[in-house]
Amino acid sequence: MSSSGDVYLLYGGKTGWLGGKLHQLLQDQGKKVYLAEARLENRESMIREIDELKPTHVLNAAGVTGRPNVDWCDLHKPETIRANVIGTLNLADVCSSRGIHCTMYATGCIFEYDAEHTIGGKGFVEDDLPNFDGSFYSLTKGMVERMLRVYPGVLVLRVRMPISDDLVARNFITKITKYEKVVNVPNSMTVLTELLPASLAAAEKRLEGIYNFCNPGAISHNEILEMYKKFIDPNFTYTNFSIEEQDKILIARRSNNTLDCNKLVDALPGVEINEIHVAMEGVFARMRANLEKEGNFPPVRNDK
Ligand SMILES: NC(=O)c1ccc[n+]([C@@H]2O[C@H](COP(=O)([O-])OP(=O)(O)OC[C@H]3O[C@@H](n4cnc5c(N)ncnc54)[C@H](OP(=O)(O)O)[C@@H]3O)[C@@H](O)[C@H]2O)c1
């Protein structure tokens, strides 16, 4: 059990992908952690729960991301606003007014490459304001980020294309190996095995404000798929198409960008945050070892 006196209240920990991983990590670290019962938009029950449990730290990995994908948010705008706007702002407001540190697992999908931020050029920094609103999800996330800047004690982590060490459906690697056709654009990405522990270190230090929350550098779809071939399945094949062709099969556009991670790396000396290609080598090595341990190597793929 925690000796620090810190008490964590985690939203999204019961059924969420990132939330489940955070819960496990907190338990592994011997932290005192509660899983929130309150829905984000229900301010009164949120207040009751927070005042009863008296957390020192709140972690918010709850919100709607859309199933089967983010297009859902374009088709369910009020529901998206209820959780991601009203709910997120409720939590920031309640925590900030009580002096409780609050970490928001937010998104970096609020930017797209532009004339000043080109592929291979300088990345977006924390002071940059969103320039991508091609999906309702991104539009609302960008608006909320601007409002979250107001609240003392709130840490906003711009997650991008999360990568895990397995082949679960939510993993960006799994997604792009299942697509009929895939675009090929370098992007910032968040390797969860490195960055979720980094987020807990950031919360413990009570960092606040906006942080680009990914591994330094950018990696393209094809670079990842070539690594998949090298580590997991030499027989795997894929077909590219252009962003314009991709736009035709989607309801909402997708964001492509590189975020500058210097602020995060400088704020967490001694915390392992590798350059994205190095981090991805680690991901694939662990993925292969896990699959071998489970007796599922090479993985059977009848899903494409
Ligand atoms: N996955 C990605 O690609 C990605 C990328 C960038 C950023 N992020 C951000 O990271 C966060 C976590 O993502 P994730 O992939 O872990 O999401 P997820 O697997 O879809 O989990 C979302 C969690 O939020 C809970 N939730 C939804 N609406 C809620 C509400 N109104 N009140 C309370 N809880 C609610 C869900 O609980 P129920 O099952 O009970 O509804 C679920 O536990 C999100 O804010 C997302 O925007 C994700």
The ligand as a Gaussian input file, in Angstrom:
#p B3LYP/6-31G(d) Opt

LIG

0 1
 N       -7.504000       5.269000     -28.035000
 C       -7.054000       6.245000     -28.774000
 O       -6.763000       6.089000     -29.985000
 C       -6.798000       7.611000     -28.169000
 C       -5.986000       8.484000     -28.839000
 C       -5.741000       9.726000     -28.306000
 C       -6.358000      10.068000     -27.120000
 N       -7.168000       9.199000     -26.474000
 C       -7.848000       9.664000     -25.272000
 O       -7.541000       8.861000     -24.144000
 C       -8.701000       8.691000     -23.328000
 C       -8.905000       7.215000     -23.057000
 O       -9.018000       6.536000     -24.288000
 P       -9.299000       4.976000     -24.379000
 O       -8.847000       4.551000     -25.711000
 O       -8.785000       4.284000     -23.169000
 O      -10.901000       4.989000     -24.362000
 P      -11.922000       3.780000     -24.161000
 O      -11.252000       2.454000     -24.172000
 O      -13.024000       4.036000     -25.138000
 O      -12.467000       3.999000     -22.692000
 C      -13.230000       5.096000     -22.362000
 C      -13.685000       4.956000     -20.933000
 O      -14.445000       6.122000     -20.628000
 C      -15.624000       5.711000     -19.958000
 N      -16.651000       6.710000     -20.212000
 C      -17.191000       7.070000     -21.392000
 N      -18.085000       8.050000     -21.225000
 C      -18.087000       8.308000     -19.894000
 C      -18.803000       9.212000     -19.079000
 N      -19.669000      10.061000     -19.609000
 N      -18.577000       9.208000     -17.752000
 C      -17.700000       8.349000     -17.206000
 N      -16.992000       7.460000     -17.918000
 C      -17.191000       7.452000     -19.241000
 C      -15.985000       4.373000     -20.531000
 O      -16.808000       3.721000     -19.612000
 P      -18.160000       2.962000     -20.063000
 O      -17.692000       1.707000     -20.729000
 O      -18.850000       2.701000     -18.765000
 O      -18.894000       3.905000     -20.962000
 C      -14.599000       3.746000     -20.661000
 O      -14.221000       3.177000     -19.443000
 C       -9.864000       9.351000     -24.087000
 O      -10.201000      10.586000     -23.519000
 C       -9.352000       9.557000     -25.467000
 O       -9.883000      10.738000     -26.043000
 C       -7.387000       7.966000     -26.963000

